[in-house]
Amino acid sequence: MQTELSQKLGIEHAVFGFTPFPAVAAAISRAGGFGVLGAVRYTAPDELKRDLDWIEAHVDGRPYGLDVVMPAKKVEGVTEADVEAMIPEGHRQFVLDTLAKHGVPELAEGEASGWRITGWMEQVARSQLDVAFDYPIRLLANALGSPPADVVARAHDQDVLVAALAGSARHARKHKDAGIDIVVAQGYEAGGHTGEIASMVLTPEVVDAVAPLPVLAAGGIGSGQQVAAALSLGAQGVWLGSMWLTTTEADLHSPALTRKLLAAGSGDTVRSRALTGKPARQLRTEWTDAWDDPAGPGTLPMPLQGLLVAEAVSRIQKHEVEPLLGTPVGQIVGRMNSERSVQAVFDDLTRGFEQAVDRINRIAGRSGQS
C-alpha cells in the first residue's frame, strides 16, 4: 500500500493510525504504518514526555507523529474557572439527576475526575508542542482546523509536516491557504468530531479542492478493500482511529466498554453533542439519549459541555455503568468484533487490499478485451 506520501515518510503502508495509547502508536509504526499519538488527554508536560520517551524506545526507529487540539483563533485571558462559571445550574442538576437515576457512585474523596477541558485550551497545546518538538516527530496533526500560523512555521522549521482535518472542501481550501501539508478528509462515518458529508463524496471533493496537496481519507475505513477504494478516489493514504480501540495493545481500562465495542453494529453509533458540545460520533447509550431528548435541557456549546460532564463521565467509566458507558467511535465499529493485535489488523488490511486490487485488475482486463 505504497503512495508518494508513504514513500516520502519512509513507511511501508500508507496507513496513518490515530490513537491515545502509546503502545498502539508504536505498534502501528512497527507494523509499517504511521502511528500518531493523540495528545489531548495530557494536561502535564511531564506526562507527555514520559510517553514520548516510551515510544522512542519501542518504535524501532520508525517514524511517528503527534495529534493536538489547538484552535486557530486565540482567546486571551480566559481561564478554566471563567468557563466553569458560565455553566447554568439547571444543566448541573440534570447531570446529577441522570447519574442518580442509574445509581452511579461518586468518586472517592480527593479523587480527581479524569479528562477535563484543559487539553482543549491553547496554552496546554502549546506546552505539549514545547515537549514534542524535542523529539524526532515527523508529523503534527490538528483536530480543530489549521493550527496558528506561528505553529505551522515552527513545525516547518523543524522539518515536521503539518496535517489538519477537514469535513468539507471549503475547510480543506482554508487549510491549503494556511500552508498545511496534508489534509485529512474526515467523512460523516468517522468517530469523534465529524461533519455532514460521507467519505465517498468528501474524499474526491477534497482531493480536487487542494491538489496537488496529499489527502488522507478518514471515516468508515477498516478493511483493505476500503483502503483500496480510498486510494482509487485520489487519496494518498488513510487515517484510521476507531479500529485500534479493540486491539490487544489498547488500554481502555474497561472490560465492559471493550465488550460493548465488540458487540456493537455499524448502526449503534450516534452523532451527539453530549460529550463536548460539538457533534461527535460515539456509541449510542442512555447517556447520549438523555442529552438528545427534547425534554432535557439540551447540550451546551464547547467548551462548556466538556467541563460540565467531565466528572460524570469519569464516574461512569470508573464504575463501568454499562447503560451509560460509551466512547467516541465510528460506524466501522461493526467490523470491530474481535480483539486482535495491531499487526493482525495490518495483516488483514494488506490481504484485503491485495484482493481488491486483483479484482479491479481482472475487471479492467476483461473490459479491455471486449
C-alpha positions in Angstrom: 0.0 0.0 0.0 2.6 2.5 -1.2 1.9 6.1 -2.3 4.1 9.1 -2.9 3.3 10.3 0.6 4.2 7.0 2.2 7.5 6.9 0.3 8.3 10.5 1.4 7.8 9.5 5.1 9.6 6.2 4.7 6.7 3.9 5.7 5.7 0.6 4.2 2.0 1.2 4.1 0.0 4.4 3.6 -1.9 3.8 6.8 -1.9 6.5 9.5 -3.2 5.4 12.8 -4.5 7.9 15.4 -4.6 6.6 19.0 -4.5 7.9 22.6 -2.4 4.9 23.5 1.5 5.0 23.2 1.7 1.2 22.8 -0.7 1.3 19.9 1.0 4.2 18.2 4.4 2.4 18.5 2.9 -0.9 17.2 1.3 0.9 14.2 4.7 2.3 13.2 6.5 -1.0 13.8 3.9 -2.7 11.6 4.8 -0.4 8.7 2.2 2.3 9.1 2.5 5.7 10.8 1.5 5.9 14.4 0.0 9.3 15.6 -0.3 9.8 19.4 -3.3 11.9 20.5 -2.2 14.5 23.0 -5.5 15.9 24.2 -5.5 13.9 27.4 -2.1 15.1 28.5 -2.5 18.1 30.8 1.0 18.0 32.2 4.1 18.2 30.0 5.9 15.6 32.1 3.2 13.0 31.3 3.6 13.6 27.5 7.4 13.5 27.8 7.2 10.2 29.7 5.1 8.6 26.9 7.1 10.0 24.1 10.2 8.6 25.8 8.4 5.2 25.8 7.5 5.5 22.1 11.1 6.4 21.2 12.3 3.2 23.0 9.7 1.0 21.3 9.2 2.3 17.8 12.4 0.6 16.4 13.4 3.9 14.7 10.2 4.1 12.7 8.5 7.5 12.1 5.6 8.7 14.2 3.6 11.9 14.9 1.5 13.8 17.4 -2.1 15.0 17.2 -3.0 18.1 19.2 -6.3 20.1 19.7 -5.5 23.7 19.1 -7.9 26.4 17.9 -6.8 28.5 15.0 -8.1 31.7 16.8 -6.7 32.6 20.2 -8.9 33.7 23.1 -6.9 35.8 25.5 -7.2 35.8 29.3 -9.9 33.1 29.7 -9.2 30.6 32.4 -10.9 27.2 33.1 -12.6 28.8 36.2 -14.0 31.6 34.0 -15.5 29.0 31.7 -16.8 26.8 34.5 -18.7 29.8 36.0 -20.7 30.1 32.7 -22.4 26.7 33.2 -26.1 27.0 34.1 -27.2 25.5 37.4 -30.1 23.7 35.6 -27.6 21.7 33.5 -25.6 20.7 36.6 -28.7 19.4 38.2 -29.6 17.5 35.0 -26.3 15.7 35.2 -26.8 14.8 38.9 -30.3 13.6 38.2 -29.2 11.4 35.3 -26.4 9.8 37.4 -28.8 9.3 40.3 -31.3 7.6 38.1 -28.8 5.0 37.1 -27.2 4.7 40.6 -23.8 5.9 39.6 -21.5 6.0 42.6 -19.5 9.1 43.3 -15.7 9.3 43.0 -13.7 8.6 46.1 -12.9 11.7 48.3 -10.0 13.5 46.8 -10.1 11.5 43.6 -9.9 13.9 40.6 -12.0 13.4 37.6 -10.2 12.2 34.5 -10.2 14.1 31.3 -11.0 17.8 31.6 -11.3 20.6 29.1 -7.8 21.8 29.8 -6.5 19.6 27.0 -8.5 21.8 24.5 -7.0 25.1 25.7 -4.4 26.7 23.5 -1.8 27.2 26.3 -1.9 23.5 27.1 -1.5 22.5 23.4 1.5 24.9 23.2 3.1 23.3 26.2 2.6 19.9 24.5 4.4 21.2 21.4 7.3 22.5 23.5 7.8 18.9 24.6 7.1 17.3 21.3 9.5 19.3 19.2 12.3 17.9 21.3 11.5 14.5 19.7 12.0 13.4 16.1 8.3 13.6 15.3 7.6 13.7 11.5 4.0 14.9 11.6 1.9 17.3 13.6 -1.8 16.9 13.2 -4.5 19.3 14.5 -8.1 18.2 15.0 -9.6 21.7 15.2 -8.7 23.1 11.8 -5.4 24.7 10.9 -3.0 25.4 13.7 -2.0 29.1 14.3 0.4 30.4 11.7 3.4 30.5 14.1 2.9 26.8 14.9 2.9 25.8 11.3 6.1 27.9 10.7 7.7 26.3 13.8 6.9 22.8 12.5 8.2 23.5 9.1 11.4 25.0 10.5 12.0 21.5 12.2 11.1 19.6 9.0 7.8 18.4 10.5 4.8 18.0 8.2 1.5 19.6 9.3 -1.9 17.9 8.8 -5.3 19.2 9.6 -8.7 17.5 9.5 -11.5 18.8 7.2 -15.1 17.9 6.9 -15.8 19.8 3.7 -13.9 21.1 0.6 -14.3 24.6 1.9 -12.5 23.7 5.1 -9.8 21.9 3.1 -9.2 25.0 0.9 -8.6 27.0 4.1 -6.1 24.5 5.2 -4.2 24.8 1.9 -4.2 28.6 2.2 -2.8 28.3 5.7 0.2 26.3 4.5 -0.9 22.9 5.7 1.0 20.0 4.1 -1.6 17.2 4.4 -5.4 17.4 4.5 -7.3 14.6 6.3 -10.8 14.3 4.7 -12.9 13.1 7.5 -16.3 11.8 6.5 -19.5 11.6 8.3 -18.9 7.9 9.3 -15.9 8.8 11.4 -15.7 8.6 15.2 -15.3 11.8 17.2 -15.9 15.3 15.9 -17.1 14.9 12.3 -19.2 16.7 9.7 -22.2 16.0 7.5 -20.6 14.6 4.3 -19.9 10.9 3.8 -16.4 9.7 2.9 -17.3 8.5 -0.6 -18.4 12.0 -1.5 -16.0 14.0 0.6 -12.7 12.4 -0.4 -12.7 13.2 -4.1 -14.1 16.7 -3.4 -11.2 17.4 -1.1 -8.6 15.8 -3.5 -9.8 18.2 -6.2 -10.0 21.2 -3.9 -6.4 21.1 -2.6 -4.5 19.5 -5.4 -1.6 18.8 -5.5 -1.5 18.5 -1.7 -1.8 14.9 -0.5 -5.1 13.9 1.1 -5.8 11.2 3.6 -9.2 9.6 3.7 -10.9 9.1 7.1 -14.2 7.7 8.3 -15.7 4.3 7.7 -12.4 2.7 6.7 -11.4 -0.6 8.4 -10.7 -3.1 5.6 -8.1 -3.4 2.9 -10.9 -3.1 0.3 -11.9 0.2 1.8 -8.2 1.3 1.7 -8.1 0.5 -2.0 -11.4 2.4 -2.5 -9.9 5.5 -0.8 -6.7 5.4 -2.9 -8.8 5.0 -6.1 -10.7 8.2 -5.1 -7.4 10.0 -5.1 -6.3 9.8 -1.5 -2.6 9.1 -0.8 -3.4 7.2 2.4 -5.9 6.5 5.0 -6.4 7.8 8.6 -7.7 5.2 11.0 -8.7 5.8 14.6 -11.6 3.6 15.8 -10.1 0.4 14.6 -7.3 0.4 17.2 -9.7 0.6 20.2 -10.2 -3.1 20.4 -6.6 -4.1 19.7 -4.7 -6.0 22.3 -2.3 -3.1 22.7 -5.0 -0.7 23.6 -5.6 0.2 27.3 -9.2 1.1 27.7 -9.2 0.1 31.4 -12.7 -1.1 31.0 -13.7 -4.7 30.1 -17.3 -3.6 30.0 -16.5 -0.9 27.3 -14.5 -3.4 25.3 -17.4 -5.8 25.4 -19.8 -3.1 24.2 -17.5 -2.2 21.3 -17.1 -5.8 20.2 -20.9 -6.3 20.3 -21.8 -3.1 18.5 -23.0 -2.9 15.0 -22.5 -0.1 12.4 -25.9 1.3 13.4 -25.1 1.6 17.1 -23.4 5.0 17.0 -24.9 8.5 17.0 -23.6 12.0 16.3 -24.2 13.7 19.6 -23.1 16.9 21.3 -23.3 15.1 24.7 -19.5 14.8 25.2 -18.0 18.1 24.1 -20.8 20.4 22.8 -19.8 19.7 19.1 -21.3 16.9 17.1 -19.1 13.8 17.8 -19.9 10.3 16.7 -19.9 7.9 19.6 -21.6 4.8 20.9 -25.3 5.4 21.4 -26.1 5.0 25.1 -28.7 6.0 27.6 -26.4 8.9 28.4 -26.5 10.2 24.8 -30.2 9.6 24.6 -30.7 11.7 27.7 -28.9 14.6 26.3 -30.6 14.3 22.9 -34.1 14.0 24.4 -36.1 17.2 23.6 -37.5 17.1 27.1 -34.0 17.7 28.5 -32.1 21.0 28.8 -30.0 20.4 25.7 -26.3 20.5 25.4 -24.1 23.5 26.0 -21.6 24.8 23.4 -17.9 23.8 23.5 -16.1 24.1 25.9 -18.9 24.3 28.5 -20.3 20.9 27.8 -17.0 19.2 28.2 -16.4 20.8 31.6 -20.0 20.1 32.7 -19.8 16.3 32.1 -16.1 15.6 32.9 -16.6 14.3 36.4 -19.8 12.4 35.4 -18.0 10.7 32.5 -15.2 9.7 34.9 -17.7 8.3 37.4 -19.5 6.3 34.6 -16.2 4.9 33.4 -14.7 4.1 36.8 -17.7 2.2 37.9 -18.5 0.7 34.4 -22.1 1.7 34.5 -23.0 -0.1 31.2 -26.2 1.6 30.2 -24.3 5.0 30.2 -20.9 3.7 29.2 -19.7 4.9 25.8 -16.8 6.3 23.8 -16.2 8.1 20.6 -16.1 5.6 17.8 -17.0 5.5 14.1 -19.5 3.4 12.2 -16.7 1.0 11.4 -17.3 -0.4 14.9 -19.5 -3.0 13.2 -16.2 -4.7 11.9 -14.5 -4.5 15.3 -15.9 -7.8 16.5 -12.7 -9.4 17.9 -9.7 -8.4 19.9 -6.6 -8.6 17.6 -3.1 -7.3 17.7 -2.1 -4.2 15.7 0.0 -6.5 13.5 -3.0 -8.7 12.8 -5.1 -5.7 11.8 -2.3 -4.8 9.3 -2.2 -8.3 8.0 -5.9 -8.2 7.3 -5.6 -4.7 5.7 -2.9 -5.8 3.3 -4.6 -9.0 2.4 -7.9 -7.2 1.7 -6.1 -4.5 -0.3 -4.4 -7.1 -2.5 -7.7 -8.9 -3.1 -9.3 -5.6 -4.1 -6.5 -4.6 -6.5 -6.6 -8.1 -8.1 -10.4 -7.8 -8.5 -10.1 -4.4 -10.2 -7.3 -5.6 -12.4 -9.4 -8.6 -13.6 -12.3 -6.3 -14.3 -10.1 -3.8 -16.2 -8.5 -6.7 -18.1 -11.9 -8.0 -19.2 -13.2 -4.6 -20.2 -10.0 -4.1 -22.3 -10.7 -7.2 -24.3 -14.3 -6.5 -25.1 
